[in-house]
């Protein structure tokens, strides 16, 4: 299987895109807030087990070479010991996508999930069955369900960035996890009524026909934007501006959607650099859209003069 750079070149000449990559994750468990009465070796064992679960499992039917794997980071911060080997915390998920013909990796996911509850007993098997996501113990199954969900979201966004609608199978898998997620009194993040910004709404947005244009956003941002910068900066900016126009249309039809906030997380500084050398017309248009859609980074975008 060809390297990612060659895959991108081939996709220019062919509508069929062979992929050669998967997941290479670094997972870290942080336990500073956990009682000192608990043996911290339990969490080291957990970290090793979850890392192996992610990196050793085959998540797609494609063939992968080591240099083609998606680089991503998971930071599991445990904030509370709820008793009976049940823990509560948050998960930071980060993944990047290499930009063609450069050493730069563009952030594709940068998200914090605050609703992580799970049971873990040292040396218990790390199990996941996509046909029986609940497992025998919903609390024990929840941590692998959450990780499998985000891995499929990462794959979905990454595949979409290389091929139009290429990520559909993985967004559907993530949606299947949502619909069959573990259920318990302490488990949250999987239900529509629990929040407007959770796992349910992210997967719902990426599978809902109302957000079909979002797939064009991802493809345009990377393939018609970031990937052509090495050859033609003006064309690259035009491609990214086109994706911002798509985002503007999505927001007009679906205001305050989760996917809008999700897309921009981690991209603020990148977008400022992209448009800092743009012509006045492009800069004005980008500034207008970005200050409305990405409120978190609005101050930075106002510096685009």
C-alpha positions in Angstrom: 0.0 0.0 0.0 1.4 3.4 -0.9 2.4 6.0 1.6 -0.1 8.7 2.4 1.6 11.3 0.3 1.4 9.0 -2.7 -2.2 8.1 -2.0 -3.1 11.8 -2.2 -1.3 12.1 -5.5 -3.1 9.1 -6.9 -6.5 10.4 -5.8 -5.9 13.4 -8.1 -5.9 11.1 -11.0 -8.5 8.6 -9.9 -11.9 8.7 -8.2 -10.9 5.5 -6.3 -8.8 6.2 -3.3 -6.9 3.3 -1.8 -6.1 4.0 1.9 -3.2 2.8 3.8 -3.4 3.9 7.4 -5.0 3.4 10.8 -4.5 4.3 14.4 -1.3 5.0 16.3 -2.5 6.3 19.6 -0.8 7.5 22.8 -3.1 7.1 25.8 -2.2 8.6 29.1 -4.1 8.2 32.4 -3.8 11.1 34.9 -4.8 10.4 38.5 -3.6 13.4 40.5 -7.1 13.8 42.1 -7.6 10.2 43.0 -7.2 9.2 46.7 -3.7 8.1 47.7 -5.3 5.1 49.4 -5.8 3.6 45.9 -2.8 1.7 44.4 -1.8 3.8 41.4 -0.4 0.7 39.7 -4.0 -0.1 38.8 -4.1 3.0 36.5 -0.8 2.1 34.9 -2.3 -1.3 34.1 -5.4 0.4 32.8 -3.3 2.7 30.6 -1.3 -0.2 29.2 -4.5 -2.2 28.5 -6.4 0.7 26.8 -3.4 1.6 24.7 -3.1 -2.0 23.5 -6.9 -2.1 22.9 -6.7 0.9 20.5 -3.4 0.2 18.7 -3.7 -3.6 18.3 -7.3 -3.8 17.2 -8.2 -3.6 13.5 -10.7 -0.8 13.0 -11.1 -0.9 9.2 -11.0 -3.4 6.4 -8.1 -1.6 4.7 -4.4 -2.6 4.7 -2.1 -0.3 6.6 1.6 0.5 6.7 3.2 1.8 10.0 4.1 5.2 8.5 0.5 5.7 7.3 -1.3 5.4 10.7 -3.3 8.3 12.1 -1.5 9.9 15.0 -3.7 10.7 17.9 -3.6 11.3 21.6 -6.1 10.4 24.4 -5.7 11.9 27.8 -7.9 10.2 30.4 -8.1 12.4 33.6 -9.7 10.7 36.5 -11.3 13.2 38.9 -13.3 11.0 41.3 -13.4 7.6 42.8 -17.1 6.8 43.1 -16.5 3.5 45.0 -16.8 -0.1 44.0 -14.0 0.4 41.4 -16.0 3.0 39.6 -14.2 6.2 38.4 -15.3 9.5 36.9 -13.4 11.9 34.8 -12.9 13.4 31.4 -11.3 12.4 28.1 -9.3 14.7 25.8 -9.2 13.5 22.2 -6.7 14.9 19.7 -6.0 13.7 16.2 -4.2 15.4 13.3 -4.0 14.9 9.6 -0.7 15.4 7.6 -0.7 18.1 5.0 0.5 17.0 1.6 4.2 17.7 0.8 4.9 19.3 4.2 5.9 18.3 7.7 2.9 20.0 9.1 0.0 18.1 10.8 -3.4 19.9 10.7 -5.7 19.3 13.7 -8.7 17.3 12.7 -10.1 16.6 16.2 -9.4 18.5 19.5 -12.2 17.8 21.9 -12.8 17.3 25.7 -15.5 14.9 26.8 -16.4 15.6 30.4 -18.7 12.6 30.9 -16.5 9.6 31.4 -17.7 7.0 34.0 -16.4 3.5 34.1 -15.6 0.5 36.3 -12.1 -1.0 36.2 -10.6 -3.8 38.3 -6.9 -4.4 37.7 -6.1 -7.0 35.1 -9.8 -7.3 34.0 -10.0 -8.0 30.3 -10.3 -4.9 28.1 -13.2 -6.1 26.0 -15.3 -4.6 23.2 -17.8 -6.3 20.9 -19.5 -4.0 18.4 -22.4 -6.5 18.2 -22.9 -6.4 22.0 -21.6 -3.0 23.1 -23.3 -3.2 26.6 -21.2 -6.2 27.5 -21.9 -8.1 30.7 -21.3 -5.0 32.9 -22.3 -1.6 31.4 -20.0 0.4 33.6 -17.0 -1.8 32.7 -18.0 -1.6 29.0 -18.5 2.1 28.9 -14.8 3.0 28.7 -14.2 0.9 25.6 -17.5 2.0 24.0 -16.3 5.7 24.4 -12.9 5.0 23.0 -14.4 3.0 20.1 -16.8 5.8 19.4 -14.0 8.4 19.2 -11.8 6.2 17.1 -14.6 5.8 14.6 -15.2 9.6 14.6 -11.4 10.1 14.0 -11.5 7.6 11.1 -14.7 9.3 9.7 -13.2 12.8 9.7 -9.9 11.5 8.3 -11.4 9.5 5.5 -13.7 12.4 4.6 -10.7 14.6 4.3 -9.2 12.4 1.5 -12.3 11.2 -0.4 -15.8 12.7 -0.7 -18.0 10.9 1.8 -15.2 8.5 2.5 -15.9 8.6 6.2 -19.5 7.5 6.0 -18.9 3.9 7.2 -17.2 5.1 10.4 -19.7 7.8 11.2 -22.4 5.1 10.9 -20.4 2.9 13.3 -20.2 5.7 15.8 -23.9 6.2 15.5 -24.5 2.5 16.1 -22.4 2.8 19.3 -24.6 5.7 20.4 -27.8 3.7 19.8 -26.5 0.7 21.6 -24.4 2.3 24.3 -24.1 1.0 27.8 -26.8 2.2 30.2 -26.5 2.8 33.9 -27.6 5.5 36.4 -24.1 7.0 36.4 -23.4 6.8 32.7 -24.0 10.0 30.6 -23.1 11.5 27.3 -25.0 9.1 25.1 -28.5 10.6 25.2 -29.9 13.6 23.3 -31.7 15.1 26.4 -28.6 15.1 28.6 -26.8 18.0 26.8 -26.6 19.9 23.5 -22.9 19.1 23.3 -22.2 15.4 23.7 -21.4 12.2 21.9 -25.1 11.8 20.8 -25.2 15.1 19.0 -21.8 14.9 17.4 -22.7 11.5 15.8 -26.2 12.7 15.0 -24.9 15.7 13.1 -22.5 13.7 11.1 -25.2 11.2 10.1 -28.1 13.6 9.6 -28.9 14.7 6.0 -29.4 18.2 7.3 -25.6 18.4 7.7 -24.7 16.7 4.4 -22.7 19.8 3.4 -20.4 19.2 6.4 -18.8 16.4 4.5 -18.0 18.8 1.7 -16.5 21.2 4.3 -14.0 18.6 5.5 -13.0 17.5 2.0 -12.7 21.1 0.7 -10.8 22.3 3.7 -8.1 19.6 3.3 -8.0 18.4 -0.3 -8.8 21.7 -2.0 -7.2 23.9 0.7 -4.4 22.7 2.9 -3.1 20.1 0.5 -2.5 22.6 -2.3 -0.7 25.2 -0.3 2.7 23.8 -1.1 2.0 24.4 -4.8 -0.3 27.5 -4.9 -1.1 29.4 -1.7 -3.7 31.5 -3.4 -5.6 28.4 -4.5 -5.2 26.9 -1.1 -6.8 29.9 0.6 -9.6 29.8 -2.0 -10.3 26.2 -1.1 -10.4 26.9 2.6 -12.6 30.0 2.1 -14.9 27.8 0.1 -15.2 25.5 3.0 -15.9 28.5 5.3 -18.7 29.5 2.9 -20.2 26.0 3.3 -19.9 26.3 7.1 -21.8 29.6 6.9 -24.6 28.0 5.0 -24.8 25.1 7.5 -24.9 27.6 10.4 -27.7 29.6 8.7 -29.8 26.5 8.4 -28.8 24.9 11.7 -27.8 27.6 14.2 -25.9 26.6 17.3 -25.2 23.0 16.1 -22.6 21.0 17.9 -20.6 20.2 14.8 -19.9 23.9 14.2 -18.1 24.3 17.6 -16.5 20.9 17.2 -15.0 21.7 13.8 -13.3 24.9 14.9 -11.7 23.5 18.1 -7.9 23.6 17.6 -8.1 25.4 14.3 -8.0 29.0 15.4 -4.2 29.6 15.1 -4.1 27.7 11.8 -6.8 29.8 10.2 -5.2 33.0 11.3 -2.0 31.9 9.6 -3.8 30.8 6.5 -5.5 34.2 6.0 -2.8 36.5 7.4 -1.3 36.9 3.9 -4.5 36.8 2.0 -5.6 39.6 -0.3 -8.0 42.1 1.2 -11.1 40.6 -0.3 -10.4 37.1 1.0 -9.3 38.4 4.4 -12.4 40.5 4.9 -14.7 37.6 3.9 -12.8 35.1 6.1 -12.8 37.5 9.0 -16.5 38.1 8.7 -17.4 34.4 8.7 -14.9 33.3 11.4 -15.8 36.0 13.9 -19.4 34.9 13.7 -18.9 31.1 13.6 -15.9 30.7 15.9 -16.7 33.0 18.8 -14.0 31.4 21.0 -11.3 32.7 18.7 -13.1 35.9 17.5 -10.5 38.2 19.1 -7.7 36.5 17.1 -9.6 36.8 13.9 -10.2 40.5 14.4 -6.5 40.9 14.0 -6.8 39.9 10.4 -6.3 43.4 8.9 
